[in-house]
Amino acid sequence: MNSSNSDRRDFLKAGAAAAALAAVPAGVHAAGNNSIKVGLIGCGGRGSGAAKDCITADKSVVIHAVGDVFEPRAKNAAKTFTDKFGEQANIGDRVFSGLDAYKKVIESGVDLVILATPPGFRPAHLEAAINAKKHVFCEKPVAVDAAGIRKCLGLVEKVKENGTALVAGTQRRHDPGYNEIVKKIQDGEFGKVEYARVSWNGNGIWFNARNPNESDVEYQLRNWYHFLWLCGDHIVEQHVHNLDVINWVMGAHPVKASGFGGRSYRKAGDPNEVGHIWDHFAVELEYPGGVPVYSACTHIPGIKTDVSETVYCTKGAKKLNGGGPVSPYVQEHIDLIQSIKNGKPLNELKAVTESTMTAILGRMACYSGQPLTWEQALNANEDTMPTNLALAMENKIGPVPVPGKYKVSPRASQ
C-alpha cells in the first residue's frame, strides 16, 4: 500500500470521533489567515452539496465566490449560501457565469476551489486551478476521454511541486468502514484475492426537454449526463466509484479489458435530441497477476438496484461496506482541510485519474467490441471536447456507438 493510503487512514482516525466536526483552531492553515476562502465552480446539485459538506467539515471555511455556466444557477447558489450559512458565506459580487466563470472564481482570491461541473470540463479546470497553486476538491470522474486522462496524469507531479492539496470525490476512501475492510484484505487476513465483482445497477436518470430557441450546447449542458463529451457515459460518471474501490483494494489498475453492452432501454430517436450514451455495460477487467474483476452497470427501469463491491478471497467472500460517525461526504472535506492546516497536503489525483481511466478502458472495450490493453486505451486518439466551444454554437452529436463499427485508433505521434 502506498503512503497516501497510510496518510488517509491517519486522518480518518483523527476524524472518526464526533469532535471531528469541530473547527480546527483558526489561524493555522497554509494561508495564515483565520478562514479558508472557498470558490465553487459548478453550482448544480453535486456542487452545492459539496460546498455544504465543506462548510460542515470546518467552521473556518467561508464560501468566497461561485461560478456556473448558467447565470441564474450561480445567482441562486449565492443567495442560498448567504441565506443559509451566515458568516460562512461572504460572496458579495463574486458571482460569475459563462464558460469562463471558472477562471474568474480561481482569480477571485480563493484558497481552495471545488470543481463540480460536468466532468468533460474537469481536465481544463484542474489545469487552471493547479497552475494557480490552489488547493482543490474535485468531483469524480476527472476526465471523459483519453486526452483528458493524459492531461490529468501530467498534473500529478505539479500538485506535489506546489505543495497544495487535492482530494477527489471518491468518498469511500474516507469512510472508516471501507478503510477497515480494505486494510484487512490487503494485509492478507482473508487469504489471496482470487477475483472480485463490482456493480452499479440502477434505474436511470433525469432528462430535460429542450427550451425554445436553445442552442445545441446549452441543451447538451442541461442534459450533460446523456452526452459523451460531457459525462463519458454512465460507466465513467457513476460506476467509477466501484471501480475506484477495486483499484484501491488491488493497489493497481487493470492491464486489459473486454466486454459488451448497448443502448436498449433509453428513448429512441435522433441522438442530438435523446443523447447517445448506453444503458448497460458488462466488463471483464484483468489486474496484474491475472486476477479478474467482473464489472456491471445499468440504467434499466424496474430492475433491482445493486451498488456494491465484493472481493472473493481464498478464505471467503468479503462485501465492502461503509460505516462511521461522520458522513464520508463530509469526512473527505475534513481530511482535505486538516491536511492543508497540518502542512501535509493530500494528493489523490493519480488514484482518481487511474480509476477514471479504468472506467474509460471498460467503455472503449465495450464500444469497440474488442479486447483492449491499458496502453492501447490510454494512447488512443480520443478527444471528445468540441473545438472552440461557445454557448450559442451548433454541436451535432455522432451516432450511438456500435460494436464492430466503433474504432479505437492510436494517436499519430506516440
C-alpha positions in Angstrom: 0.0 0.0 0.0 1.3 3.5 -0.8 2.0 6.3 1.6 -1.1 8.2 0.6 -3.3 5.4 1.9 -1.4 5.4 5.2 -1.8 9.1 5.5 -5.5 8.9 4.7 -6.1 6.3 7.5 -4.3 8.6 9.9 -6.7 11.4 9.1 -9.7 9.0 9.4 -8.6 8.1 12.9 -8.4 11.7 13.8 -11.8 12.4 12.3 -13.7 9.3 13.5 -14.8 10.8 16.8 -17.8 13.2 16.9 -15.4 16.0 17.7 -14.1 15.8 14.2 -16.8 18.2 13.1 -15.4 21.0 15.4 -13.3 23.5 13.7 -9.5 23.2 13.8 -8.2 26.3 15.7 -8.2 29.4 13.5 -5.1 30.8 12.1 -3.2 27.7 11.3 -4.0 26.9 7.7 -1.5 27.4 4.9 -2.5 30.9 4.0 -2.0 32.1 7.6 -5.5 33.7 7.9 -8.5 32.9 10.1 -10.5 31.5 7.3 -10.2 29.3 4.2 -11.8 31.0 1.3 -13.6 28.5 -1.0 -14.7 29.0 -4.6 -17.4 26.8 -6.0 -17.1 26.1 -9.8 -20.3 24.3 -10.9 -23.4 25.2 -8.9 -25.6 22.2 -9.6 -26.8 19.7 -7.1 -23.5 18.0 -6.6 -21.5 21.2 -6.4 -23.9 22.8 -3.9 -23.8 19.6 -1.9 -20.0 19.6 -1.9 -19.9 23.2 -0.7 -22.3 22.4 2.1 -20.2 19.4 3.1 -17.1 21.7 3.1 -18.8 24.2 5.3 -20.0 21.5 7.7 -16.5 20.0 7.8 -14.7 23.1 9.3 -16.1 26.3 10.7 -13.1 28.3 9.3 -14.4 27.6 5.7 -16.0 30.6 4.0 -17.7 30.4 0.6 -16.0 33.3 -1.1 -17.1 33.0 -4.8 -19.3 30.9 -7.0 -19.4 30.3 -10.7 -21.6 28.4 -13.2 -22.1 28.4 -16.9 -25.7 29.5 -16.3 -26.1 32.8 -14.6 -29.4 32.0 -12.8 -27.9 28.9 -11.2 -24.9 30.9 -10.0 -27.1 33.6 -8.5 -29.4 31.1 -6.9 -26.4 29.3 -5.3 -25.0 32.6 -4.0 -28.4 33.5 -2.4 -28.9 30.1 -0.9 -25.5 30.0 0.7 -25.8 33.6 2.0 -29.3 32.9 3.5 -28.4 29.6 5.0 -24.8 29.8 6.2 -24.5 33.3 7.6 -20.9 34.2 8.2 -19.6 31.1 6.4 -20.8 32.7 3.2 -19.2 36.0 2.2 -19.8 36.1 -1.6 -20.7 39.7 -2.3 -20.5 40.4 -6.0 -18.2 37.4 -6.7 -20.9 35.6 -8.7 -19.7 34.6 -12.1 -21.3 32.9 -15.2 -20.4 31.7 -18.6 -17.9 29.2 -19.9 -15.0 31.3 -18.4 -16.6 31.5 -14.9 -14.0 29.0 -13.6 -11.2 31.4 -14.4 -12.9 34.2 -12.6 -13.5 32.1 -9.5 -9.9 31.0 -9.4 -8.7 34.6 -9.7 -11.1 35.9 -7.0 -8.7 35.4 -4.1 -9.8 31.9 -3.0 -7.6 29.4 -1.2 -9.5 26.3 -2.2 -11.7 25.5 -5.3 -14.4 22.9 -5.6 -14.7 21.6 -9.1 -18.1 20.2 -9.8 -19.0 21.0 -13.4 -19.9 18.2 -15.8 -16.7 16.1 -16.0 -15.9 16.9 -19.6 -14.5 20.2 -18.3 -12.6 18.7 -15.4 -9.1 18.4 -17.1 -9.1 22.1 -18.1 -10.4 23.3 -14.8 -7.9 21.2 -12.9 -5.1 22.5 -15.0 -6.1 26.1 -14.3 -6.5 25.6 -10.6 -3.3 23.7 -10.2 -1.3 26.2 -12.2 -2.7 28.9 -10.0 -1.5 26.9 -6.9 -4.9 26.5 -5.4 -6.0 23.7 -3.1 -8.6 21.5 -4.9 -11.6 19.4 -4.1 -12.6 17.8 -7.4 -15.6 15.6 -8.1 -15.1 12.3 -9.9 -14.6 11.4 -12.7 -11.7 13.7 -13.7 -12.0 13.2 -17.4 -14.2 11.6 -20.1 -11.6 10.6 -22.7 -8.0 9.6 -23.2 -6.8 13.1 -24.0 -8.2 14.3 -20.7 -6.6 11.4 -18.8 -3.2 12.2 -20.2 -3.6 15.8 -19.1 -4.6 14.9 -15.6 -1.7 12.4 -15.3 0.6 15.2 -16.3 -0.6 17.4 -13.4 0.1 14.9 -10.6 3.7 16.0 -10.1 2.7 19.6 -10.4 0.4 19.3 -7.4 3.3 17.8 -5.4 5.7 20.6 -6.5 3.1 23.3 -5.5 2.7 21.7 -2.0 -1.0 22.0 -2.4 -3.7 19.5 -1.5 -6.1 17.7 -3.9 -8.8 15.4 -2.7 -11.3 13.8 -5.1 -15.0 12.9 -4.6 -14.2 9.2 -4.1 -15.7 9.3 -0.6 -15.4 5.6 0.0 -11.7 6.1 0.6 -12.6 8.4 3.5 -15.0 6.0 5.1 -13.8 4.2 8.2 -15.7 1.0 7.4 -14.3 0.8 3.9 -10.8 1.5 5.2 -11.0 -1.2 7.8 -12.0 -4.0 5.3 -9.6 -2.8 2.6 -6.7 -3.0 5.1 -7.7 -6.5 6.2 -7.8 -7.7 2.5 -4.5 -6.1 1.7 -2.9 -7.5 4.8 -4.0 -11.0 3.7 -6.4 -11.7 6.6 -8.8 -13.4 4.2 -6.2 -15.1 2.1 -5.3 -14.3 -1.5 -7.6 -12.3 -3.7 -8.9 -14.7 -6.4 -11.4 -12.4 -8.2 -13.9 -9.6 -7.5 -17.3 -8.3 -8.6 -18.4 -4.7 -8.7 -21.7 -3.1 -9.9 -23.8 0.0 -10.1 -27.1 -1.3 -11.4 -29.8 1.3 -11.2 -33.0 2.5 -12.9 -31.8 5.6 -14.8 -31.6 9.3 -14.6 -33.3 12.6 -15.4 -33.7 14.2 -18.8 -34.8 17.8 -19.6 -36.9 18.9 -22.6 -35.3 21.4 -25.0 -36.3 25.0 -24.4 -37.4 27.2 -27.3 -34.5 28.8 -29.2 -32.0 26.8 -27.1 -28.6 26.1 -28.8 -27.2 22.6 -29.1 -24.5 23.4 -26.5 -27.0 24.9 -24.0 -29.3 21.9 -24.4 -26.5 19.4 -24.0 -25.2 21.2 -20.9 -28.6 21.0 -19.3 -28.6 17.3 -20.2 -24.9 16.7 -19.7 -25.4 13.1 -18.4 -26.6 12.0 -21.8 -23.8 13.2 -24.0 -20.4 11.5 -24.2 -18.3 14.7 -24.4 -19.7 15.9 -21.1 -20.2 12.7 -18.9 -18.2 9.9 -20.5 -21.2 7.6 -20.3 -22.6 6.3 -17.0 -19.8 3.7 -16.6 -17.4 6.6 -16.2 -19.6 9.1 -14.4 -21.2 6.8 -11.9 -19.6 3.3 -11.9 -16.2 4.9 -11.4 -16.9 4.8 -7.6 -17.0 1.0 -7.5 -14.0 0.6 -9.9 -12.1 3.0 -7.7 -12.6 0.7 -4.7 -11.2 -2.3 -6.7 -8.2 -0.3 -7.8 -7.7 0.6 -4.1 -8.0 -3.0 -3.0 -5.7 -4.3 -5.7 -3.2 -1.5 -5.3 -3.1 -1.3 -9.1 -5.1 -0.5 -12.2 -6.2 -3.2 -14.7 -3.9 -4.3 -17.6 -6.7 -5.0 -20.1 -10.4 -5.3 -20.5 -13.1 -6.8 -22.7 -16.9 -6.5 -22.6 -20.2 -5.8 -24.2 -23.3 -3.6 -23.7 -25.6 -1.3 -25.6 -28.5 1.1 -25.6 -31.7 -0.9 -25.3 -34.0 1.0 -22.8 -33.2 4.7 -23.3 -35.5 6.7 -25.5 -35.1 6.1 -29.3 -34.6 8.9 -31.8 -32.1 11.4 -33.0 -29.0 11.3 -30.8 -28.9 15.1 -31.0 -32.2 15.1 -29.0 -32.1 12.0 -26.9 -28.4 11.6 -26.3 -26.1 8.7 -27.3 -24.8 7.0 -24.2 -25.6 3.4 -23.5 -27.7 2.0 -20.7 -25.8 -1.2 -19.8 -22.2 -2.4 -19.7 -20.7 -5.7 -18.7 -16.9 -5.7 -18.5 -14.2 -8.2 -17.5 -11.1 -6.5 -16.3 -7.8 -8.2 -15.8 -5.5 -7.0 -13.0 -1.8 -7.8 -12.5 -1.2 -11.4 -11.8 -4.2 -12.4 -13.9 -6.8 -11.5 -11.2 -10.2 -11.0 -12.9 -12.8 -8.4 -11.9 -16.3 -8.6 -13.2 -18.0 -5.2 -13.6 -21.6 -4.4 -14.4 -23.6 -1.2 -14.6 -27.0 -0.4 -15.9 -29.7 2.3 -16.3 -32.6 0.0 -16.8 -36.1 0.9 -15.4 -37.6 -1.5 -13.0 -34.6 -3.6 -12.1 -33.4 -4.2 -8.5 -30.7 -1.6 -7.6 -27.3 -3.1 -6.8 -24.5 -0.8 -5.9 -21.7 -3.0 -4.4 -18.2 -4.3 -4.3 -17.4 -7.9 -3.3 -13.9 -9.4 -3.2 -13.6 -13.2 -3.3 -10.6 -14.5 -1.4 -9.3 -18.0 -0.7 -10.8 -17.7 2.8 -14.2 -16.4 1.7 -16.1 -13.6 0.1 -16.0 -10.1 1.6 -18.6 -7.5 0.7 -17.3 -4.0 1.4 -19.5 -1.7 3.4 -19.1 1.8 4.9 -19.7 3.0 8.4 -18.6 5.7 10.8 -19.9 8.6 12.9 -19.4 11.2 10.2 -20.8 11.1 6.6 -18.0 10.2 4.2 -19.1 13.2 2.1 -18.2 15.4 5.0 -15.2 13.3 6.1 -13.4 13.8 2.8 -13.5 17.6 3.4 -12.4 17.2 7.0 -9.4 15.2 5.7 -8.7 17.7 3.0 -8.8 20.7 5.3 -6.8 19.0 8.0 -4.1 18.1 5.5 -3.9 21.8 4.5 -3.7 23.0 8.0 -1.2 20.4 9.1 1.1 21.1 6.2 0.8 17.5 5.0 -1.4 18.0 1.8 -3.2 15.0 0.4 -2.8 14.4 -3.3 -5.4 11.9 -4.7 -5.1 13.0 -8.3 -3.2 9.9 -9.6 -5.5 7.5 -7.9 -8.7 9.1 -9.2 -7.3 9.6 -12.6 -6.4 5.9 -12.8 -9.8 4.9 -11.6 -11.4 7.2 -14.2 -9.2 5.6 -16.9 -10.3 2.2 -15.7 -13.9 3.1 -16.5 -12.8 4.6 -19.8 -10.9 1.4 -20.7 -14.0 -0.6 -20.0 -16.2 1.7 -22.1 -13.8 1.6 -25.0 -13.6 -2.2 -25.0 -17.4 -2.4 -25.0 -17.9 0.3 -27.6 -15.4 -1.3 -29.9 -16.3 -4.9 -29.2 -12.6 -5.7 -29.0 -10.3 -6.6 -26.0 -8.0 -3.6 -25.2 -4.9 -3.1 -23.1 -4.4 -0.2 -20.7 -1.8 1.2 -23.0 -4.0 1.0 -26.1 -6.8 2.9 -24.4 -4.6 5.4 -22.7 -2.8 6.2 -26.0 -6.0 6.3 -28.1 -6.7 9.2 -30.5 -9.8 10.2 -28.4 -10.6 13.8 -27.6 -14.3 14.5 -27.3 -14.3 18.2 -26.3 -15.8 20.4 -29.1 -13.3 22.8 -30.8 -13.8 26.5 -30.0 -16.7 25.8 -27.7 -19.3 28.5 -27.3 -22.7 28.5 -25.6 -24.6 29.6 -28.8 -22.9 27.2 -31.2 -24.2 24.2 -33.1 -22.8 20.9 -31.9 -24.1 17.9 -33.7 -23.6 14.5 -32.0 -22.4 11.4 -33.7 -24.4 8.1 -33.7 -24.8 5.7 -30.8 -21.5 3.7 -30.7 -22.0 0.2 -32.3 -19.5 -2.6 -31.6 -17.6 -3.6 -34.7 -18.1 -0.1 -36.2 -16.7 2.0 -33.3 -12.9 2.1 -33.7 -10.2 2.9 -31.2 -7.4 4.4 -33.1 -3.9 5.2 -31.8 -2.5 8.7 -31.7 -0.4 9.6 -34.7 2.6 10.8 -32.6 3.0 8.3 -29.8 
